[in-house]
Amino acid sequence: MLQLPGVVRLVSFNGSPAALPESEIEGLRNCLEQGVYAQPHPYLQTGRRVSVVRGPLSGASGILVRKKDKLRFVISIDVLMRSVAVELNADDIVAAA
């Protein structure tokens, strides 16, 4: 299988091959067939602390949340005991160090 054009490696978990849900594979196929521009991006897990690298909030850090299939960035101001959530593009955030 690794000799097939376009195959880089097998998807695995803890060194064992992992099965991908058919719906995810079909979604990837549909995107490729429609010519959607895609590039690799680090996996960002909701609930994880992230930093903004582009845009008006550049340099800010907060928590990544998901609401109705949209990524939201939550900034908390501890002194005021308030938080605000804004929608951001995944390309504009990175996992905080």
C-alpha positions as YAML, in Angstrom:
chain: A
units: angstrom
residues:
- id: 1
  name: MET
  ca: [0.00, 0.00, 0.00]
- id: 2
  name: LEU
  ca: [2.81, 2.44, 0.79]
- id: 3
  name: GLN
  ca: [4.00, 2.03, -2.80]
- id: 4
  name: LEU
  ca: [0.82, 3.64, -4.20]
- id: 5
  name: PRO
  ca: [1.22, 7.20, -5.56]
- id: 6
  name: GLY
  ca: [0.02, 9.76, -3.02]
- id: 7
  name: VAL
  ca: [0.22, 7.42, -0.01]
- id: 8
  name: VAL
  ca: [2.61, 8.82, 2.58]
- id: 9
  name: ARG
  ca: [1.90, 6.59, 5.57]
- id: 10
  name: LEU
  ca: [-0.87, 4.66, 7.26]
- id: 11
  name: VAL
  ca: [-3.08, 6.36, 9.81]
- id: 12
  name: SER
  ca: [-2.24, 4.81, 13.16]
- id: 13
  name: PHE
  ca: [-2.88, 5.11, 16.87]
- id: 14
  name: ASN
  ca: [-0.21, 3.90, 19.31]
- id: 15
  name: GLY
  ca: [1.56, 2.16, 16.44]
- id: 16
  name: SER
  ca: [-1.48, 0.19, 15.28]
- id: 17
  name: PRO
  ca: [-3.43, 0.95, 12.10]
- id: 18
  name: ALA
  ca: [-6.55, 3.00, 12.83]
- id: 19
  name: ALA
  ca: [-9.83, 2.89, 10.93]
- id: 20
  name: LEU
  ca: [-11.20, 6.24, 9.77]
- id: 21
  name: PRO
  ca: [-14.96, 6.71, 9.68]
- id: 22
  name: GLU
  ca: [-16.30, 6.45, 6.14]
- id: 23
  name: SER
  ca: [-17.99, 9.85, 6.53]
- id: 24
  name: GLU
  ca: [-14.62, 11.55, 7.14]
- id: 25
  name: ILE
  ca: [-13.05, 9.84, 4.14]
- id: 26
  name: GLU
  ca: [-16.02, 10.84, 1.98]
- id: 27
  name: GLY
  ca: [-15.78, 14.43, 3.22]
- id: 28
  name: LEU
  ca: [-12.11, 14.59, 2.22]
- id: 29
  name: ARG
  ca: [-12.89, 13.12, -1.21]
- id: 30
  name: ASN
  ca: [-15.67, 15.65, -1.79]
- id: 31
  name: CYS
  ca: [-13.38, 18.55, -0.91]
- id: 32
  name: LEU
  ca: [-10.68, 17.33, -3.26]
- id: 33
  name: GLU
  ca: [-13.16, 16.75, -6.09]
- id: 34
  name: GLN
  ca: [-14.57, 20.26, -5.65]
- id: 35
  name: GLY
  ca: [-11.06, 21.77, -5.81]
- id: 36
  name: VAL
  ca: [-11.17, 23.15, -2.27]
- id: 37
  name: TYR
  ca: [-7.79, 24.63, -1.37]
- id: 38
  name: ALA
  ca: [-6.47, 22.82, 1.68]
- id: 39
  name: GLN
  ca: [-3.17, 22.75, 3.47]
- id: 40
  name: PRO
  ca: [-1.92, 20.94, 6.57]
- id: 41
  name: HIS
  ca: [-2.67, 22.65, 9.87]
- id: 42
  name: PRO
  ca: [-1.73, 21.62, 13.42]
- id: 43
  name: TYR
  ca: [-4.53, 19.83, 15.23]
- id: 44
  name: LEU
  ca: [-6.22, 22.21, 17.64]
- id: 45
  name: GLN
  ca: [-8.35, 20.62, 20.31]
- id: 46
  name: THR
  ca: [-11.30, 22.49, 21.78]
- id: 47
  name: GLY
  ca: [-10.73, 23.46, 25.38]
- id: 48
  name: ARG
  ca: [-7.03, 23.99, 24.71]
- id: 49
  name: ARG
  ca: [-5.21, 27.28, 25.29]
- id: 50
  name: VAL
  ca: [-4.32, 28.97, 21.99]
- id: 51
  name: SER
  ca: [-2.68, 32.19, 20.81]
- id: 52
  name: VAL
  ca: [-3.77, 34.47, 17.99]
- id: 53
  name: VAL
  ca: [-1.04, 35.06, 15.39]
- id: 54
  name: ARG
  ca: [-2.89, 37.28, 12.86]
- id: 55
  name: GLY
  ca: [-5.54, 39.95, 12.86]
- id: 56
  name: PRO
  ca: [-6.63, 42.56, 15.38]
- id: 57
  name: LEU
  ca: [-6.30, 40.13, 18.32]
- id: 58
  name: SER
  ca: [-2.73, 39.13, 17.39]
- id: 59
  name: GLY
  ca: [-0.75, 38.28, 20.53]
- id: 60
  name: ALA
  ca: [-3.82, 37.49, 22.64]
- id: 61
  name: SER
  ca: [-4.20, 34.10, 24.28]
- id: 62
  name: GLY
  ca: [-7.35, 32.34, 25.33]
- id: 63
  name: ILE
  ca: [-9.31, 29.09, 25.11]
- id: 64
  name: LEU
  ca: [-10.55, 27.49, 21.90]
- id: 65
  name: VAL
  ca: [-14.21, 26.46, 21.93]
- id: 66
  name: ARG
  ca: [-16.60, 25.21, 19.25]
- id: 67
  name: LYS
  ca: [-20.18, 26.38, 18.79]
- id: 68
  name: LYS
  ca: [-22.35, 25.18, 15.91]
- id: 69
  name: ASP
  ca: [-19.33, 24.00, 13.87]
- id: 70
  name: LYS
  ca: [-17.58, 27.38, 14.24]
- id: 71
  name: LEU
  ca: [-14.33, 27.95, 16.10]
- id: 72
  name: ARG
  ca: [-14.55, 30.56, 18.81]
- id: 73
  name: PHE
  ca: [-11.76, 32.11, 20.78]
- id: 74
  name: VAL
  ca: [-12.60, 33.00, 24.36]
- id: 75
  name: ILE
  ca: [-10.66, 35.78, 26.04]
- id: 76
  name: SER
  ca: [-11.07, 36.15, 29.79]
- id: 77
  name: ILE
  ca: [-10.26, 39.33, 31.71]
- id: 78
  name: ASP
  ca: [-9.68, 38.07, 35.22]
- id: 79
  name: VAL
  ca: [-9.74, 41.48, 36.93]
- id: 80
  name: LEU
  ca: [-13.21, 42.17, 35.52]
- id: 81
  name: MET
  ca: [-14.32, 38.55, 35.87]
- id: 82
  name: ARG
  ca: [-15.69, 38.69, 32.32]
- id: 83
  name: SER
  ca: [-15.09, 36.73, 29.13]
- id: 84
  name: VAL
  ca: [-15.88, 37.36, 25.49]
- id: 85
  name: ALA
  ca: [-16.04, 34.86, 22.62]
- id: 86
  name: VAL
  ca: [-15.17, 35.81, 19.04]
- id: 87
  name: GLU
  ca: [-15.16, 33.75, 15.85]
- id: 88
  name: LEU
  ca: [-11.74, 33.27, 14.29]
- id: 89
  name: ASN
  ca: [-10.29, 31.39, 11.34]
- id: 90
  name: ALA
  ca: [-8.25, 28.33, 12.30]
- id: 91
  name: ASP
  ca: [-5.35, 29.78, 10.28]
- id: 92
  name: ASP
  ca: [-5.15, 32.73, 12.69]
- id: 93
  name: ILE
  ca: [-4.49, 30.68, 15.84]
- id: 94
  name: VAL
  ca: [-1.81, 28.31, 17.10]
- id: 95
  name: ALA
  ca: [-1.56, 26.10, 20.16]
- id: 96
  name: ALA
  ca: [-0.07, 28.09, 23.04]
- id: 97
  name: ALA
  ca: [3.34, 27.01, 24.19]
...
